[in-house]
Structure formats: structure tokens, C-alpha cells
Amino acid sequence: MANHDLLQRIRQRLEELNRSERKVADVILADPTRATGLSIASLAQAASVSEPTVNRFCRSFDAKGYPDFKIKLAQSLAGGTPYVSQAVEPGDAATEYTSKIFGATIAALDEASRELDPARIERVVDYLIQAKQIHFFGLGASGAVAQDAQHKFFRFNLPVTSYVDVLMQRMVAAACHTGDVVVVISWTGRTRELVDIARLARESGAVVLGITAPGSPLARECTETLEVATPEDTDVYMPMTSRMIQLTLIDVLATGVTLRRGEDFLPHLKKIKDSLLETRYPVG
């Protein structure tokens, strides 16, 4: 059954739940938005039950565990205002839509961190650390993530660019050589231009890394991918949690590269940071 029916399913099954599981259901139904932001320990405490009881409750509703259940719960709040957020409904007050957006984002990041394969992160960092130059490509909301990546990676003392224009991306991809790394960022992985550009970059000899959806057309054209899926439907809703996950993945990769460079590289990073001191008023 579709995830958007989850709350209705919980209500329908209240009478068949045992006493402890009913307590969990009552807490969730009393404030579903708040529940998306609770840890398993917090939910268990609020319901006066054990954490294994919460996990058992979640699995009874076809969830792999509590993190997966929170994602399904956030998705079950869908059906609201298109182009804003799945969790937001017409007439929501500021306290409500603020809580919903923060709750959905926290739940999505929590689930994404559990889905990521550390071995893939290591392989992507391997490619980045060996690159002669790096190009970040993205369109729309992912274009802003590509620009943030350039801001992070220029510090590593190698040529780094970001492009958000399809024609420039195509020309840069055609001009790539062995040793170049192209990072293509696309949540859906179904944008035709980006898929074609990834293919062109690989044919030119570049390593192509993708931050995209599992099994997508883009993923199939990449040398290596970081694949994360969340309930957010960016075909209908304005990208929110997806963009936050992409930005967090860029931070993960930048941190991985920094650690690989070792302590000898830290003075260089400090020099860049110190260059900003004269641009700021002193604290206090």
C-alpha cells in the first residue's frame, strides 16, 4: 500500500494492536509531524515502552526499522501543497510548516546516512584525490549544489570549476582528458542533457562521478555513484530535503579529501581561512 496511506493504516489497525504498540500509535497520531523528528529513544520514552517495542511496531507497518518508518511517516504527510513541500498543507501556521519542514529534513538526512555505502564514499574520494582537475555539473536546484562544491573544493590546490549551463557543460565534457573528474549532480538522474553530457565526458576519457538516484539513467553512465533515495518527489514538489542531502554529501566528500591530504595540508587551509580575518569586524 502507498506510503501516503500510512497514517490511515495506523488508525484503522488501532484495535488490533497490543497494549504497548497502541501506546506508540497514540503518540504518533497525536502529533505525526513531531514524531518524524523524534529519535527511537525519545518516542519510546514518550510512549512509556521499550525501544524493541517501537521497532516491532514499525516492522508491522512494512518498515525495515525505525529510520525507514520515519521516512514513510514524513511521506504520509504528503498530499498537501504542490511546489512547496510534501508535508505542508494549505492553512498551516508558521509553527506548523516550520516544524514539518525541519522534521522531514532531519528524518531524510537520518535515513540517507544509513543508506550510504562507506565503501562507495571511499572510492569516490579516491577518484577525487587523484584528479588533475574537477568539474561539477548541475542544473536547477542541483546547480546551486555544484556551485557550493566548487566553493569547498577550490581549497585543495587544484583546478575546480562548476557549470550550470548545459552548453558549457557539453563543451567542457568534450574537452576533458584522462585524469579529469566530472561530478554530475542530479536528484532524479533522468535529465536527458545531463545523461548525454555524462556519456560524452566518459568518452573523452574523464572519470564521471554521480550524486543521483539509484538505478537512474545517469547512474548507468557514471564511473561511480553515491546513490540515495528519499520520498521527495521533485517532479511535483520544490526540492527541499533532496538539496540538503546533496549539500551534506559534498561536505562528506570534501572532508574525505581533506583527511586524505593529511596534516601537512592543514597550513594551506589555515592560510585561506586567515585571509578572511581582515574582512570581518571583531567579535564583541
C-alpha positions as CSV (number, residue, x, y, z in Angstrom):
1,M,0.0,0.0,0.0
2,A,1.2,3.5,-0.8
3,N,3.2,5.3,1.9
4,H,0.8,8.2,1.9
5,D,-1.8,5.9,3.5
6,L,0.4,5.1,6.5
7,L,-1.4,7.3,9.0
8,Q,-4.8,6.0,7.8
9,R,-3.5,2.4,8.2
10,I,-2.3,3.1,11.8
11,R,-5.8,4.5,12.6
12,Q,-7.5,1.5,11.1
13,R,-5.4,-1.0,12.9
14,L,-5.6,0.6,16.4
15,E,-7.9,-2.1,17.8
16,E,-5.8,-5.0,16.7
17,L,-2.5,-3.6,18.2
18,N,-1.4,-4.9,21.5
19,R,-1.4,-2.5,24.5
20,S,2.3,-1.4,24.1
21,E,2.1,-0.9,20.4
22,R,-1.2,1.0,20.9
23,K,0.8,3.5,23.1
24,V,3.3,4.0,20.3
25,A,0.4,4.6,17.8
26,D,-1.2,7.1,20.1
27,V,1.9,9.2,20.4
28,I,2.4,9.2,16.6
29,L,-1.2,10.0,15.8
30,A,-1.3,12.8,18.4
31,D,1.4,14.8,16.5
32,P,2.7,13.0,13.4
33,T,4.9,15.9,12.4
34,R,6.7,15.9,15.8
35,A,7.1,12.2,15.6
36,T,9.1,12.5,12.4
37,G,11.8,14.3,14.4
38,L,11.9,12.0,17.4
39,S,14.7,9.5,18.0
40,I,13.7,6.0,18.8
41,A,14.6,6.5,22.4
42,S,12.5,9.7,22.6
43,L,9.5,8.0,21.0
44,A,9.8,5.0,23.4
45,Q,10.0,7.3,26.4
46,A,7.0,9.4,25.2
47,A,5.0,6.2,24.8
48,S,6.4,4.6,28.0
49,V,7.5,1.5,26.1
50,S,10.8,-0.2,25.2
51,E,12.8,0.5,22.0
52,P,12.3,-3.1,20.8
53,T,8.5,-2.4,21.0
54,V,8.9,0.6,18.8
55,N,10.9,-1.4,16.3
56,R,8.3,-4.2,16.3
57,F,5.6,-1.6,15.7
58,C,7.5,-0.1,12.8
59,R,8.1,-3.5,11.1
60,S,4.4,-4.3,11.5
61,F,3.8,-1.5,9.0
62,D,6.2,-2.8,6.4
63,A,9.2,-0.6,7.5
64,K,12.7,-2.0,7.7
65,G,13.2,-0.3,11.1
66,Y,12.6,3.0,12.8
67,P,14.5,5.2,10.4
68,D,12.6,3.8,7.5
69,F,9.4,4.2,9.3
70,K,10.1,7.9,9.9
71,I,10.7,8.4,6.2
72,K,7.4,6.7,5.4
73,L,5.7,8.8,8.1
74,A,7.1,12.0,6.6
75,Q,5.9,10.9,3.2
76,S,2.4,10.1,4.6
77,L,2.0,13.8,5.3
78,A,2.0,14.3,1.5
79,G,-1.0,15.4,-0.5
80,G,-0.6,19.0,0.6
81,T,0.5,22.0,-1.4
82,P,2.4,21.1,-4.7
83,Y,5.6,23.1,-5.4
84,V,6.1,23.8,-1.7
85,S,6.7,20.7,0.4
86,Q,5.1,17.3,0.8
87,A,4.4,17.9,4.4
88,V,2.9,21.4,4.1
89,E,-0.9,21.8,3.8
90,P,-3.0,24.8,2.9
91,G,-3.7,26.8,6.0
92,D,-0.7,25.7,8.0
93,A,0.5,28.3,10.5
94,A,4.2,29.2,10.7
95,T,4.8,26.9,13.7
96,E,3.3,24.0,11.8
97,Y,5.0,24.3,8.4
98,T,8.3,25.2,10.1
99,S,8.1,22.1,12.3
100,K,7.1,19.9,9.3
101,I,9.9,21.1,7.1
102,F,12.6,20.7,9.8
103,G,11.1,17.3,10.8
104,A,11.1,16.0,7.2
105,T,14.6,17.2,6.6
106,I,16.0,15.6,9.8
107,A,14.3,12.3,9.0
108,A,15.5,12.3,5.4
109,L,19.1,13.1,6.5
110,D,19.0,10.3,9.1
111,E,17.8,7.8,6.6
112,A,20.3,8.9,3.9
113,S,23.2,8.4,6.3
114,R,22.1,4.8,6.9
115,E,21.6,4.1,3.2
116,L,25.1,5.3,2.1
117,D,27.7,2.7,1.4
118,P,31.0,3.8,3.1
119,A,33.0,1.7,0.5
120,R,31.5,3.8,-2.3
121,I,32.4,7.0,-0.4
122,E,36.0,5.8,-0.2
123,R,36.1,5.0,-3.9
124,V,34.7,8.4,-4.8
125,V,37.3,10.1,-2.6
126,D,40.0,8.0,-4.3
127,Y,39.0,9.4,-7.7
128,L,38.8,13.0,-6.3
129,I,42.2,12.9,-4.6
130,Q,43.8,11.7,-7.9
131,A,42.1,14.2,-10.1
132,K,44.1,16.7,-12.2
133,Q,41.1,18.9,-12.3
134,I,37.4,18.6,-11.2
135,H,34.3,19.9,-12.9
136,F,30.9,20.0,-11.0
137,F,27.8,19.9,-13.2
138,G,24.2,20.5,-12.0
139,L,21.0,22.2,-13.2
140,G,18.3,24.0,-11.3
141,A,18.5,23.3,-7.5
142,S,21.4,20.9,-8.2
143,G,23.2,23.7,-9.9
144,A,23.4,25.6,-6.6
145,V,24.9,22.4,-5.1
146,A,27.5,22.3,-7.8
147,Q,28.5,25.9,-7.1
148,D,28.7,25.1,-3.4
149,A,31.0,22.2,-4.3
150,Q,33.3,24.5,-6.2
151,H,33.4,26.8,-3.1
152,K,34.5,23.8,-1.0
153,F,37.0,22.1,-3.4
154,F,39.0,25.0,-4.7
155,R,40.8,25.0,-1.4
156,F,42.6,21.7,-2.4
157,N,45.1,23.4,-4.7
158,L,43.8,22.0,-8.0
159,P,41.7,23.5,-10.8
160,V,38.0,23.3,-9.8
161,T,35.0,24.6,-11.8
162,S,31.3,24.4,-11.7
163,Y,28.9,24.9,-14.6
164,V,25.1,25.3,-14.5
165,D,24.7,25.9,-18.2
166,V,24.0,22.9,-20.5
167,L,26.0,24.3,-23.4
168,M,29.1,25.0,-21.3
169,Q,28.8,21.6,-19.7
170,R,28.7,19.9,-23.0
171,M,31.8,21.8,-24.3
172,V,33.7,21.1,-21.1
173,A,32.8,17.4,-21.3
174,A,34.0,17.2,-24.9
175,A,37.3,18.9,-23.9
176,C,38.0,16.5,-21.0
177,H,41.1,14.3,-20.9
178,T,42.3,11.3,-18.9
179,G,42.9,12.5,-15.3
180,D,39.9,14.8,-15.3
181,V,37.0,14.2,-13.0
182,V,33.4,15.3,-13.7
183,V,30.9,15.2,-10.9
184,V,27.3,15.3,-12.1
185,I,24.6,16.1,-9.6
186,S,21.0,15.2,-10.3
187,W,18.4,14.0,-7.8
188,T,16.3,12.2,-10.4
189,G,19.1,11.2,-12.7
190,R,16.6,11.5,-15.6
191,T,17.5,14.8,-17.1
192,R,18.4,14.0,-20.7
193,E,21.0,16.6,-21.2
194,L,23.0,15.6,-18.1
195,V,22.8,11.9,-19.0
196,D,24.2,12.8,-22.5
197,I,26.9,15.0,-21.0
198,A,28.0,12.3,-18.6
199,R,28.3,9.9,-21.5
200,L,30.3,12.5,-23.5
201,A,32.7,13.1,-20.6
202,R,33.4,9.4,-20.2
203,E,34.0,9.0,-24.0
204,S,36.5,11.9,-23.7
205,G,38.5,10.0,-21.0
206,A,37.2,11.6,-17.8
207,V,36.1,9.8,-14.7
208,V,32.4,10.6,-14.1
209,L,31.0,10.6,-10.6
210,G,27.3,10.9,-10.0
211,I,25.3,12.1,-7.0
212,T,21.9,10.8,-8.1
213,A,19.1,8.3,-7.7
214,P,19.7,4.5,-7.6
215,G,19.4,2.8,-11.0
216,S,18.7,6.0,-12.8
217,P,19.8,6.6,-16.5
218,L,22.5,9.0,-15.1
219,A,23.8,6.4,-12.7
220,R,24.3,3.9,-15.6
221,E,26.6,6.4,-17.3
222,C,28.8,7.1,-14.3
223,T,32.1,5.5,-13.3
224,E,31.0,5.5,-9.7
225,T,28.0,6.9,-7.9
226,L,26.7,8.0,-4.5
227,E,23.1,6.9,-4.6
228,V,20.4,8.0,-2.1
229,A,16.6,7.7,-2.5
230,T,14.1,9.7,-0.4
231,P,10.4,10.1,-0.6
232,E,10.7,13.6,-2.0
233,D,9.1,13.9,-5.4
234,T,11.0,16.7,-7.2
235,D,8.8,16.3,-10.3
236,V,5.9,17.9,-8.2
237,Y,7.4,19.5,-5.1
238,M,10.1,22.2,-4.8
239,P,13.4,20.4,-3.9
240,M,14.0,20.7,-0.1
241,T,15.2,17.6,1.7
242,S,16.9,16.4,-1.5
243,R,19.0,19.5,-1.8
244,M,20.1,19.3,1.9
245,I,21.2,15.7,1.3
246,Q,23.2,16.7,-1.8
247,L,24.9,19.5,0.1
248,T,25.7,17.2,3.0
249,L,27.3,14.7,0.6
250,I,29.5,17.4,-0.8
251,D,30.6,18.1,2.8
252,V,31.3,14.4,3.3
253,L,33.5,14.2,0.2
254,A,35.3,17.5,1.0
255,T,36.1,16.1,4.5
256,G,37.3,12.8,3.0
257,V,39.7,14.7,0.6
258,T,40.9,16.9,3.5
259,L,41.7,13.8,5.7
260,R,43.5,12.1,2.8
261,R,45.7,15.1,2.3
262,G,46.9,14.7,5.8
263,E,48.2,17.1,8.4
264,D,50.8,18.6,6.1
265,F,48.0,20.2,4.1
266,L,46.3,21.9,7.1
267,P,48.6,25.0,7.0
268,H,47.3,25.7,3.4
269,L,43.7,25.5,4.6
270,K,44.6,27.8,7.5
271,K,46.2,30.3,5.2
272,I,43.0,30.6,3.1
273,K,40.9,31.0,6.3
274,D,43.2,33.6,7.7
275,S,42.9,35.6,4.6
276,L,39.4,36.5,5.6
277,L,40.3,37.8,9.1
278,E,40.7,41.5,7.9
279,T,37.3,41.4,6.2
280,R,35.4,40.9,9.5
281,Y,34.6,43.0,12.5
282,P,36.0,41.6,15.7
283,V,33.7,39.6,17.9
284,G,32.1,41.5,20.8
